[in-house]
Structure formats: structure tokens, C-alpha cells
């Protein structure tokens, strides 16, 4: 019978929280012992302060012009620099393409490349996809699965060295042995994001119920949960059914590409809702449903008014039983 997996050890030093390698009890980054948090020299310092004494700081956001509304409201769109996003979607929906485009947009906004930790595809595959959709290859720093299995990783030291605009993990199931480790890693990414002010985007696989693999335990730590799916029909606010545009002459495909629906299921820094995309030759492009047809609305209103007038018309007088003399 297999024993339970060994829990990940974390450095308890303030602001570190790096993983302790198996077989060791000290942090290779700062030298602290894995067990036991450092004690304060003041015995009356419990770390508890009145809320009124907490300094209020505005949230720093990156506005990129690409999918900003997924993370922020209309009046303040953009990605919070100290946030973690868990992003799931069915196979082939365009998750890798989405994040290559996002890192490209972040590079244009910050002039700093992002780190793409690719555990699903080789570096050559990532390069091919980036060139196919027109992404600037200078906007990406890649950690391949081959180097990851050699012991390399996106550590705090690496983040401080490269100063990336963001970090994308593709995918978390490929770097963990189970749900417990995946939850621990989400906590580590959140600590790194908050202390280094670098947004993390963690791509997650889905389960047989078309939900985030790992269940509810995976969904607590991240600040934002986004699920992307495909659909050939979308119902607008006016109850009209919308079909995706035919772009086969542009993309060279043989079939019409379905809509991509990005559903925000949790957002600590904004609102929940849906945003729509279509897949073009240059990648995913935001798509707004056309407004309701004003002519149809006017016809509906006229028909409704005519119906009301017919209802208000008084009934004809009764026919007399006997003819008048």
C-alpha cells in the first residue's frame, strides 16, 4: 500500500516561503530552518493592529488593452500586480494562445518580458505558436519542461533577476503529484505575487464535470477564477441568438470557429461576468455582440401598441331581442 505523499516544506522566514528540497530542512535561498517561524524580540508584539491604523493603498494595475475587463471593472480595468489567476478551459479552446497574447500586451505596456513556464509544450512549439500569431519573441522568457526536470524553476531569485511583467504556469497539473501539492503551489505563487508585485497566471486542467481540476480546494487561494469554453451560439440580453462570423477565408480553415466564452467565476478585484472572443489568424480577438436592431424594436413596440388599442376597443352594443316599432 502506497504511503501518503510527503507534504511540501516551506521556508518560514518572513517573505520567503520557498519550497524546501526533499531530504533537506533548511532553505537553499536564505538558509533558514524549515520548521518554526522567527520569534519577535518584543514579547508583547502579537502582530495585531486596529483596522483604522492600516495604511490604505490603491491597487496597482496593468492596463494592456487586451482582455482587461476580465480582471477589472469598466471604470478601472486591468490586471492587479499582486494577484493570482487560475485559468481553466477545455482542450483546444486557446489557453496557450491567450496567454502568449497577454504576455505580448504586457510587454508593450511595461517594456518588460514575461516568464512562460511551459510544461505542456517544447520551446520550439511555443516559438512556432508565437510566430504564427505575430507575438514579439522578445516579450517572452521561456522555462521548458526539460530544464524544469533538471531542477530549474521560477524562484524568487529568478524573479528578482529578470524582473518579469508576469509569470504564466502551463500547467499546474504537470508540476505536481496531486491536489495537495497543487494547493500548496497556489499558496506559494500568491506569496511571490504579493511580495514581488508580479501577477501570476496558472493554467489548470479540467475534470470530467468541465470544472477546475482539483475541486474547491484549488479555488480558494487564487484571486480570480476564469473558465474558457466554446459555443456556436450566444444569447444576447435581448434574447436574440448570435452565431460566430465566418472567417474561413481568413484563417484557411474548413469549418467555422466557435465563440470563445471567458467566464469570470470569482474576482476579488472586480466583477464577475462573461467576455467573448473569436479566433482569427492573429489569435484571439475580443468580440462584442451587436446592439439590438432598432427597427425591430420599433416594430415590436408598434405591434404591442396596436394590440393594446384592440384590447381597449369597447364591445359592440347588444342586438335587440325584438325589432323596434
PyMOL commands that set and color helices and strands:
alter all, ss='L'
color gray80, all
select helices_A, chain A and resi 51-53+68-70+74-76+95-110+123-132+137-139+145-149+156-162+172-175+179-196+215-219+248-251+294-312
alter helices_A, ss='H'
color red, helices_A
select strands_A, chain A and resi 9-10+19-20+61-62+79-80+84-89+114-118+140-144+166-170+199-204+224-231+233-235+241-243+259-267+273-280+283-287
alter strands_A, ss='S'
color yellow, strands_A
deselect
rebuild
show_as cartoon
